[in-house]
């Protein structure tokens, strides 16, 4: 497993455990890395978006035609439709990165991740990575619940993560 995948798995793990302190410390470290010209957060975001895309494409089933184009329906916390223009610019770029990856446009994915993480602030780092991690966790849980294969490098099955039996 690559170092980037280990870091992505760690972010998924601390978020799934509701370990806010570890999440904030990791976001601060990634923000400092970005401020110093590092690209760890970009690589982690790209790795998570690739995994998320893989899970979504697997869940969608085999494409019947070569020219299939994928889109996304955005919903807010209240499950109502959300206009992409109602989201912040970093989140819009992260959504567009996912769409690019879903549709096989790797160069556009990289461009949109760079755009999403253009601002080196802590707020931008936490906003983008937290959303991408939460999207990934949601898809992991959906895959596990529905018996859909997902990248094992992302950690244990969601259905076995709680020892108290609550779901």
ZIPE-V586259 format. One record per pair of residues at least 24 apart in sequence whose C-alpha atoms are under 10 Angstrom apart, sorted by sequence separation. I is the first residue (numbers start at 1). GAP is how many residues later the second one is. D is the distance in whole Angstrom. If there is no record, write none. Layout:
I GAP D
I GAP D
This chain:
72 24 9
90 24 10
91 24 10
92 24 8
93 24 9
71 25 10
90 25 7
91 25 7
72 26 9
89 26 9
90 26 4
91 26 10
71 27 10
72 27 7
89 27 7
90 27 7
71 28 6
88 28 10
89 28 10
90 28 8
70 29 7
71 29 10
90 29 9
69 30 9
70 30 9
72 30 10
69 31 10
70 31 10
71 31 8
8 32 10
70 32 6
71 32 9
7 33 9
8 33 9
11 33 9
69 33 8
70 33 6
91 33 9
95 33 10
7 34 9
69 34 6
70 34 10
90 34 7
94 34 7
98 34 9
8 35 9
9 35 9
68 35 8
69 35 9
89 35 10
90 35 9
93 35 9
94 35 9
4 36 7
7 36 10
8 36 6
12 36 9
67 36 9
88 36 10
91 36 7
92 36 10
95 36 10
3 37 10
4 37 9
7 37 7
8 37 8
90 37 8
91 37 6
94 37 9
95 37 9
4 38 10
5 38 9
6 38 9
8 38 10
9 38 10
90 38 6
91 38 10
94 38 8
4 39 7
5 39 7
8 39 7
9 39 9
88 39 9
89 39 10
4 40 6
7 40 10
8 40 7
88 40 10
91 40 8
3 41 9
4 41 9
91 41 9
4 42 10
5 42 7
4 43 7
5 43 8
4 44 10
53 44 10
49 45 9
53 45 7
57 45 7
5 46 10
49 46 9
52 46 8
53 46 8
56 46 8
57 46 10
50 47 10
53 47 9
54 47 9
55 47 10
46 48 10
49 48 8
50 48 8
53 48 6
54 48 8
45 49 9
49 49 6
52 49 9
53 49 5
48 50 10
49 50 9
51 50 10
52 50 9
53 50 9
46 51 8
49 51 10
50 51 7
53 51 10
45 52 10
46 52 9
49 52 7
50 52 8
49 53 9
46 55 9
50 56 9
50 59 9
46 60 10
49 60 9
46 63 8
46 64 7
49 64 9
45 65 10
46 66 10
43 67 9
46 67 7
42 68 8
45 68 7
46 68 10
45 69 10
43 70 9
42 71 6
43 71 10
45 71 10
41 72 9
42 72 7
45 72 9
41 73 10
42 74 9
39 75 9
42 75 7
41 76 8
42 76 10
39 78 10
52 80 9
56 80 10
59 80 9
48 81 9
52 81 9
55 81 9
34 83 9
37 83 9
42 83 10
45 83 8
49 83 7
52 83 8
53 83 9
56 83 7
59 83 9
34 84 9
35 84 9
36 84 9
41 84 8
45 84 7
48 84 7
49 84 9
52 84 6
55 84 7
56 84 10
59 84 7
34 85 9
35 85 6
41 85 10
44 85 8
45 85 10
48 85 7
51 85 8
52 85 9
55 85 8
58 85 9
31 86 10
34 86 6
35 86 8
45 86 10
46 86 10
49 86 9
50 86 10
52 86 9
53 86 10
56 86 10
33 87 9
34 87 9
35 87 10
41 87 9
42 87 9
45 87 7
48 87 9
49 87 8
52 87 7
55 87 9
56 87 9
59 87 9
61 87 10
31 88 10
32 88 8
34 88 10
41 88 8
44 88 10
45 88 8
48 88 7
51 88 10
52 88 8
55 88 7
59 88 10
31 89 6
32 89 9
44 89 10
48 89 10
51 89 10
59 89 6
30 90 10
31 90 6
32 90 8
58 90 7
59 90 8
30 91 10
31 91 5
34 91 9
58 91 7
59 91 9
30 92 8
31 92 9
56 92 10
58 92 8
28 93 9
29 93 9
31 93 9
32 93 10
55 93 8
28 94 6
31 94 6
55 94 7
56 94 9
27 95 7
28 95 10
30 95 7
31 95 9
54 95 10
55 95 6
27 96 9
29 96 10
30 96 9
54 96 8
55 96 8
27 97 10
28 97 8
54 97 8
24 98 9
27 98 6
28 98 8
52 98 9
27 99 6
30 99 10
51 99 8
52 99 9
26 100 9
27 100 10
51 100 7
24 102 8
27 102 8
51 102 10
23 103 9
27 103 9
51 103 9
48 106 9
23 107 9
15 115 8
16 117 9
11 118 9
12 118 9
15 118 8
16 118 9
11 119 9
15 119 8
12 120 10
13 120 10
8 121 10
12 121 6
16 121 7
11 122 7
12 122 8
15 122 9
11 123 10
9 124 9
12 124 8
13 124 9
8 125 8
12 125 7
13 141 8
12 142 7
13 142 7
16 142 9
9 143 10
11 143 10
12 143 8
13 143 9
9 144 7
10 144 9
17 144 9
8 145 9
9 145 5
10 145 9
16 145 9
17 145 9
8 146 8
9 146 7
6 147 8
5 148 7
6 148 8
13 148 10
5 149 8
6 149 10
2 151 10
1 152 7
